[in-house]
Amino acid sequence: MDSLDLLNPYLFRHNGKFFFIKEGLNPKDLDDLLDLDVRPTDIYLASYPKSGTTWMQQILLKIVDAAHPDQVEDGTNRERCPMLEGDTSSSCRRERPDPRLCRTHLPPYMLPHGVQTKGAKVVYVMRNPKDVLVSYYHFSQGLSLMEPPKSFDHFFQDFVEGKVPWGSWFEHVREFYSEKDQMNIHFVMYEDMLKDLRAEVVKLCAFLEKDLTDEAISDVVESSIFKNMKKNPKANYKDLVANERYTKITMRKGVAGDWKNHFTVAQNEYFDRVFTERMSDFPVSFTWDM
Ligand code: PPS
Protein backbone atom coordinates (compact mmCIF):
# COMPACT_ATOMS: atom_id res chain seq x y z
CA MET A 1 0.00 0.00 0.00
CA ASP A 2 1.14 3.50 -0.73
CA SER A 3 0.25 5.19 2.57
CA LEU A 4 1.47 8.62 1.48
CA ASP A 5 -1.15 8.67 -1.20
CA LEU A 6 -4.11 8.95 1.11
CA LEU A 7 -6.40 11.50 -0.44
CA ASN A 8 -9.65 10.45 1.05
CA PRO A 9 -10.04 8.96 4.54
CA TYR A 10 -12.18 6.14 3.16
CA LEU A 11 -9.78 5.05 0.43
CA PHE A 12 -6.27 3.69 0.15
CA ARG A 13 -4.12 3.48 -2.92
CA HIS A 14 -2.59 0.19 -3.94
CA ASN A 15 0.95 0.31 -5.39
CA GLY A 16 0.47 3.94 -6.33
CA LYS A 17 -2.24 3.04 -8.81
CA PHE A 18 -5.80 2.00 -8.06
CA PHE A 19 -7.91 3.16 -5.09
CA PHE A 20 -9.85 0.81 -2.82
CA ILE A 21 -12.31 1.21 0.02
CA LYS A 22 -10.57 0.72 3.36
CA GLU A 23 -13.43 -0.94 5.12
CA GLY A 24 -13.46 -4.63 4.37
CA LEU A 25 -10.51 -4.52 1.99
CA ASN A 26 -7.20 -5.25 3.59
CA PRO A 27 -4.08 -4.58 1.48
CA LYS A 28 -2.46 -7.83 2.61
CA ASP A 29 -5.53 -9.89 1.67
CA LEU A 30 -5.51 -8.21 -1.71
CA ASP A 31 -1.86 -9.12 -2.22
CA ASP A 32 -2.48 -12.68 -1.02
CA LEU A 33 -5.01 -13.09 -3.81
CA LEU A 34 -2.10 -13.28 -6.24
CA ASP A 35 -1.36 -16.81 -5.00
CA LEU A 36 -4.93 -18.01 -4.95
CA ASP A 37 -5.50 -21.47 -6.35
CA VAL A 38 -6.98 -21.18 -9.84
CA ARG A 39 -8.47 -23.95 -11.96
CA PRO A 40 -8.47 -23.78 -15.75
CA THR A 41 -12.23 -24.25 -15.54
CA ASP A 42 -12.75 -21.17 -13.31
CA ILE A 43 -14.76 -18.30 -14.78
CA TYR A 44 -13.78 -14.78 -13.69
CA LEU A 45 -16.28 -12.01 -14.36
CA ALA A 46 -14.24 -8.80 -14.40
CA SER A 47 -15.38 -5.21 -14.81
CA TYR A 48 -14.97 -1.66 -13.68
CA PRO A 49 -17.83 -0.91 -11.22
CA LYS A 50 -21.23 -0.04 -12.68
CA SER A 51 -20.42 -1.50 -16.09
CA GLY A 52 -22.92 -4.37 -16.09
CA THR A 53 -21.43 -6.83 -13.59
CA THR A 54 -24.73 -7.81 -11.98
CA TRP A 55 -26.27 -8.32 -15.39
CA MET A 56 -23.40 -10.50 -16.61
CA GLN A 57 -23.44 -12.42 -13.33
CA GLN A 58 -27.03 -13.45 -14.01
CA ILE A 59 -26.22 -14.41 -17.61
CA LEU A 60 -23.18 -16.49 -16.67
CA LEU A 61 -24.98 -18.31 -13.87
CA LYS A 62 -27.92 -19.12 -16.14
CA ILE A 63 -25.59 -20.41 -18.87
CA VAL A 64 -23.66 -22.56 -16.39
CA ASP A 65 -26.88 -23.87 -14.81
CA ALA A 66 -28.27 -24.79 -18.22
CA ALA A 67 -25.04 -26.55 -19.16
CA HIS A 68 -24.76 -28.39 -15.80
CA PRO A 69 -28.35 -28.97 -14.63
CA ASP A 70 -27.24 -31.57 -12.06
CA GLN A 71 -25.10 -28.95 -10.26
CA VAL A 72 -27.57 -26.08 -9.88
CA GLU A 73 -27.11 -24.50 -6.44
CA ASP A 74 -29.59 -22.67 -4.31
CA GLY A 75 -28.64 -19.18 -3.12
CA THR A 76 -28.47 -15.68 -4.49
CA ASN A 77 -26.32 -14.73 -7.45
CA ARG A 78 -24.15 -12.75 -5.06
CA GLU A 79 -23.40 -15.93 -3.11
CA ARG A 80 -23.05 -18.19 -6.13
CA CYS A 81 -20.71 -15.84 -8.00
CA PRO A 82 -18.94 -14.16 -5.06
CA MET A 83 -16.70 -11.17 -5.18
CA LEU A 84 -13.05 -12.13 -5.35
CA GLU A 85 -11.82 -9.20 -3.29
CA GLY A 86 -14.95 -8.74 -1.19
CA ASP A 87 -15.00 -11.91 0.83
CA THR A 88 -11.63 -13.56 0.60
CA SER A 89 -12.82 -16.53 2.64
CA SER A 90 -15.21 -17.63 -0.08
CA SER A 91 -14.56 -16.10 -3.52
CA CYS A 92 -13.08 -18.53 -5.99
CA ARG A 93 -11.78 -20.81 -3.24
CA ARG A 94 -15.22 -22.34 -3.00
CA GLU A 95 -15.32 -26.09 -3.02
CA ARG A 96 -17.90 -26.85 -5.64
CA PRO A 97 -17.95 -28.81 -8.85
CA ASP A 98 -16.40 -27.03 -11.82
CA PRO A 99 -16.90 -24.49 -13.14
CA ARG A 100 -16.48 -22.08 -10.21
CA LEU A 101 -17.48 -18.48 -10.81
CA CYS A 102 -16.41 -15.26 -9.17
CA ARG A 103 -16.65 -11.60 -9.98
CA THR A 104 -14.09 -8.87 -9.48
CA HIS A 105 -13.42 -5.19 -10.06
CA LEU A 106 -9.67 -5.65 -9.55
CA PRO A 107 -7.35 -4.53 -12.34
CA PRO A 108 -5.55 -7.37 -14.14
CA TYR A 109 -2.21 -6.98 -12.32
CA MET A 110 -3.99 -7.79 -9.04
CA LEU A 111 -5.70 -10.96 -10.24
CA PRO A 112 -4.34 -14.34 -9.11
CA HIS A 113 -1.33 -15.31 -11.26
CA GLY A 114 -3.10 -18.56 -12.07
CA VAL A 115 -5.77 -16.73 -14.04
CA GLN A 116 -3.18 -16.22 -16.74
CA THR A 117 -0.97 -19.28 -16.25
CA LYS A 118 -3.87 -21.74 -16.01
CA GLY A 119 -5.88 -20.05 -18.75
CA ALA A 120 -9.02 -19.49 -16.64
CA LYS A 121 -11.80 -17.87 -18.61
CA VAL A 122 -12.22 -14.13 -18.05
CA VAL A 123 -15.31 -12.22 -19.19
CA TYR A 124 -14.70 -8.46 -19.11
CA VAL A 125 -17.73 -6.16 -19.39
CA MET A 126 -17.28 -2.58 -20.57
CA ARG A 127 -19.75 0.29 -20.70
CA ASN A 128 -19.49 3.84 -21.99
CA PRO A 129 -17.83 5.80 -19.20
CA LYS A 130 -20.36 8.64 -19.11
CA ASP A 131 -23.09 6.22 -18.08
CA VAL A 132 -20.68 4.43 -15.75
CA LEU A 133 -20.00 7.76 -14.05
CA VAL A 134 -23.71 8.53 -13.61
CA SER A 135 -24.52 5.04 -12.34
CA TYR A 136 -21.54 5.23 -9.96
CA TYR A 137 -22.66 8.63 -8.69
CA HIS A 138 -26.10 7.30 -7.75
CA PHE A 139 -24.63 4.15 -6.26
CA SER A 140 -22.10 6.14 -4.18
CA GLN A 141 -24.91 8.06 -2.55
CA GLY A 142 -26.10 4.86 -0.96
CA LEU A 143 -22.75 3.29 -0.22
CA SER A 144 -22.45 3.58 3.53
CA LEU A 145 -18.80 2.50 3.43
CA MET A 146 -17.96 6.03 2.32
CA GLU A 147 -19.32 9.51 2.59
CA PRO A 148 -21.80 10.29 -0.18
CA PRO A 149 -20.37 12.60 -2.87
CA LYS A 150 -20.75 16.29 -2.00
CA SER A 151 -22.30 16.98 -5.40
CA PHE A 152 -22.48 15.54 -8.90
CA ASP A 153 -19.76 17.98 -9.90
CA HIS A 154 -17.43 16.72 -7.14
CA PHE A 155 -18.04 13.13 -8.11
CA PHE A 156 -17.57 13.97 -11.80
CA GLN A 157 -14.11 15.38 -11.07
CA ASP A 158 -13.10 12.50 -8.78
CA PHE A 159 -14.20 9.98 -11.40
CA VAL A 160 -12.22 11.68 -14.15
CA GLU A 161 -9.15 11.71 -11.89
CA GLY A 162 -9.67 8.09 -10.82
CA LYS A 163 -10.10 9.03 -7.14
CA VAL A 164 -13.03 6.70 -6.62
CA PRO A 165 -13.12 3.12 -5.32
CA TRP A 166 -11.36 0.80 -7.78
CA GLY A 167 -9.62 3.78 -9.34
CA SER A 168 -9.50 5.08 -12.87
CA TRP A 169 -11.98 3.80 -15.46
CA PHE A 170 -9.50 4.76 -18.18
CA GLU A 171 -6.67 2.70 -16.72
CA HIS A 172 -8.94 -0.23 -15.83
CA VAL A 173 -10.27 -0.60 -19.36
CA ARG A 174 -6.92 -0.03 -21.01
CA GLU A 175 -5.10 -2.48 -18.73
CA PHE A 176 -7.63 -5.24 -19.35
CA TYR A 177 -7.57 -4.64 -23.08
CA SER A 178 -3.79 -4.85 -23.10
CA GLU A 179 -4.12 -8.37 -21.64
CA LYS A 180 -6.17 -9.62 -24.58
CA ASP A 181 -3.38 -11.83 -25.93
CA GLN A 182 -2.06 -12.94 -22.54
CA MET A 183 -5.32 -13.92 -20.89
CA ASN A 184 -8.14 -16.16 -22.04
CA ILE A 185 -10.47 -13.18 -22.14
CA HIS A 186 -13.77 -12.31 -23.81
CA PHE A 187 -14.87 -8.66 -24.01
CA VAL A 188 -18.53 -7.70 -23.92
CA MET A 189 -20.06 -4.25 -24.27
CA TYR A 190 -22.99 -3.31 -22.06
CA GLU A 191 -24.61 -1.42 -24.94
CA ASP A 192 -24.24 -4.43 -27.27
CA MET A 193 -26.17 -6.46 -24.71
CA LEU A 194 -28.87 -3.78 -24.75
CA LYS A 195 -28.97 -3.92 -28.57
CA ASP A 196 -29.05 -7.68 -29.03
CA LEU A 197 -28.79 -9.70 -25.85
CA ARG A 198 -29.33 -13.02 -27.58
CA ALA A 199 -26.41 -12.47 -29.95
CA GLU A 200 -24.14 -11.67 -26.98
CA VAL A 201 -25.34 -14.75 -25.08
CA VAL A 202 -24.57 -16.93 -28.12
CA LYS A 203 -21.04 -15.48 -28.30
CA LEU A 204 -20.59 -16.07 -24.56
CA CYS A 205 -21.68 -19.71 -24.88
CA ALA A 206 -19.08 -20.20 -27.60
CA PHE A 207 -16.36 -18.65 -25.44
CA LEU A 208 -17.39 -20.69 -22.40
CA GLU A 209 -17.67 -23.83 -24.55
CA LYS A 210 -21.23 -24.44 -23.37
CA ASP A 211 -23.52 -25.96 -25.95
CA LEU A 212 -27.02 -24.71 -25.15
CA THR A 213 -30.23 -25.44 -27.03
CA ASP A 214 -32.14 -22.54 -28.59
CA GLU A 215 -34.73 -22.92 -25.85
CA ALA A 216 -32.08 -22.74 -23.11
CA ILE A 217 -30.60 -19.63 -24.73
CA SER A 218 -34.06 -18.03 -24.79
CA ASP A 219 -34.40 -18.81 -21.11
CA VAL A 220 -31.04 -17.16 -20.32
CA VAL A 221 -32.09 -14.07 -22.27
CA GLU A 222 -35.56 -13.84 -20.75
CA SER A 223 -34.30 -14.20 -17.18
CA SER A 224 -31.67 -11.50 -17.76
CA ILE A 225 -33.92 -8.76 -19.08
CA PHE A 226 -33.84 -5.77 -16.72
CA LYS A 227 -37.49 -5.93 -15.62
CA ASN A 228 -37.22 -9.65 -14.88
CA MET A 229 -33.96 -9.34 -12.98
CA LYS A 230 -35.28 -6.40 -11.00
CA LYS A 231 -38.04 -8.52 -9.49
CA ASN A 232 -35.90 -11.63 -8.99
CA PRO A 233 -34.69 -11.66 -5.34
CA LYS A 234 -31.81 -13.95 -6.30
CA ALA A 235 -30.55 -11.47 -8.87
CA ASN A 236 -31.52 -7.98 -7.72
CA TYR A 237 -29.22 -7.57 -4.68
CA LYS A 238 -32.05 -6.37 -2.46
CA ASP A 239 -30.63 -8.60 0.28
CA LEU A 240 -27.69 -6.20 0.47
CA VAL A 241 -29.97 -3.41 1.59
CA ALA A 242 -30.83 -5.45 4.67
CA ASN A 243 -27.12 -5.87 5.24
CA GLU A 244 -26.91 -2.12 5.95
CA ARG A 245 -23.84 -1.72 3.78
CA TYR A 246 -25.90 -0.39 0.93
CA THR A 247 -29.02 1.68 1.01
CA LYS A 248 -29.45 1.85 -2.76
CA ILE A 249 -30.14 -1.05 -4.98
CA THR A 250 -27.93 -1.98 -7.88
CA MET A 251 -30.76 -2.16 -10.45
CA ARG A 252 -31.51 1.51 -11.17
CA LYS A 253 -32.45 2.31 -14.81
CA GLY A 254 -30.51 -0.07 -17.03
CA VAL A 255 -30.36 2.16 -20.12
CA ALA A 256 -27.77 3.86 -22.33
CA GLY A 257 -27.55 7.64 -22.49
CA ASP A 258 -28.74 8.61 -19.03
CA TRP A 259 -25.62 10.79 -18.80
CA LYS A 260 -27.51 13.32 -20.94
CA ASN A 261 -29.83 13.90 -17.99
CA HIS A 262 -26.88 14.64 -15.69
CA PHE A 263 -23.96 16.23 -17.59
CA THR A 264 -23.94 19.95 -18.25
CA VAL A 265 -22.75 21.06 -21.68
CA ALA A 266 -19.46 22.17 -20.11
CA GLN A 267 -18.99 18.86 -18.30
CA ASN A 268 -19.68 16.97 -21.50
CA GLU A 269 -17.16 19.00 -23.47
CA TYR A 270 -14.58 18.54 -20.73
CA PHE A 271 -15.24 14.79 -20.56
CA ASP A 272 -14.92 14.49 -24.35
CA ARG A 273 -11.56 16.27 -24.21
CA VAL A 274 -10.28 13.96 -21.47
CA PHE A 275 -11.63 10.92 -23.31
CA THR A 276 -9.85 11.94 -26.50
CA GLU A 277 -6.60 12.54 -24.62
CA ARG A 278 -6.73 9.22 -22.78
CA MET A 279 -8.47 6.92 -25.27
CA SER A 280 -7.87 8.19 -28.82
CA ASP A 281 -5.57 5.24 -29.57
CA PHE A 282 -7.93 2.72 -27.98
CA PRO A 283 -9.09 0.37 -30.73
CA VAL A 284 -12.62 -0.19 -29.40
CA SER A 285 -15.43 2.32 -29.85
CA PHE A 286 -18.12 3.01 -27.30
CA THR A 287 -21.83 3.58 -27.80
CA TRP A 288 -22.89 6.77 -26.03
CA ASP A 289 -26.60 6.71 -26.65
CA MET A 290 -29.26 4.46 -28.13
S1 PPS B 1 -21.71 -3.01 -9.47
O1 PPS B 1 -22.30 -2.49 -8.21
O2 PPS B 1 -20.41 -2.38 -9.73
O3 PPS B 1 -21.60 -4.46 -9.50
O4 PPS B 1 -22.70 -2.50 -10.59
P1 PPS B 1 -22.90 -3.18 -12.02
O5 PPS B 1 -23.76 -4.35 -11.88
O6 PPS B 1 -21.61 -3.35 -12.71
O7 PPS B 1 -23.68 -2.04 -12.81
C1 PPS B 1 -24.94 -1.60 -12.40
C2 PPS B 1 -25.63 -1.03 -13.62
O8 PPS B 1 -26.07 -2.09 -14.47
C3 PPS B 1 -27.47 -1.96 -14.68
N1 PPS B 1 -28.09 -3.27 -14.89
C4 PPS B 1 -28.71 -3.61 -16.04
N2 PPS B 1 -28.89 -2.93 -17.18
C5 PPS B 1 -29.61 -3.54 -18.16
N3 PPS B 1 -30.15 -4.78 -18.03
C6 PPS B 1 -29.99 -5.49 -16.90
N4 PPS B 1 -30.54 -6.69 -16.78
C7 PPS B 1 -29.23 -4.91 -15.83
N5 PPS B 1 -28.88 -5.30 -14.58
C8 PPS B 1 -28.19 -4.29 -14.02
C9 PPS B 1 -27.95 -1.28 -13.41
O9 PPS B 1 -29.23 -0.75 -13.55
C10 PPS B 1 -26.87 -0.23 -13.23
O10 PPS B 1 -26.95 0.81 -14.20
P2 PPS B 1 -27.76 2.16 -13.97
O11 PPS B 1 -27.36 3.07 -15.10
O12 PPS B 1 -27.37 2.71 -12.63
O13 PPS B 1 -29.20 1.78 -14.05
Residues whose N, C-alpha, C, O or C-beta is under 5 A from the ligand:
A	BS01	PPS	Y48 P49 K50 S51 G52 T53 T54 W55 D131 S135 S224 I225 F226 M229 T250 M251 R252 K253 G254 V255
